[in-house]
Amino acid sequence: MQADAISEPTADLYIRITNEYRIHLFRKSRSRTVAVIEGRHGIHTVMHSNGKWSCTCPAYVYHRTAECSHIKIAKMLTADTEIRKQILNTKPGVNAP
């Protein structure tokens, strides 16, 4: 299994994302993914570049967790086109490809 592999999205995760998070920006290119995600504790930027994920949230920056919820959401949006369409289409003002 790849290091960047994610588990199958569940209905609970989809509901949590649509209720608790707002995707302000999602851009994906060959070399980079950028997402700006608003959660309960502010707005954070997630990036995937050179095979590494990073986030500006305190949980990630201060190494409280190897993978914060913002990175999990960005991975899910990157991996699953149908989920991405559903989530981004439910959020007004999202700038996505």
Secondary structure as UniProt FT lines:
FT   TURN            3..4
FT   HELIX           11..20
FT   STRAND          22..28
FT   STRAND          32..39
FT   TURN            40..41
FT   STRAND          42..49
FT   TURN            50..51
FT   STRAND          52..55
FT   HELIX           58..61
FT   TURN            62..63
FT   HELIX           69..79
FT   HELIX           81..89
FT   TURN            92..93
//
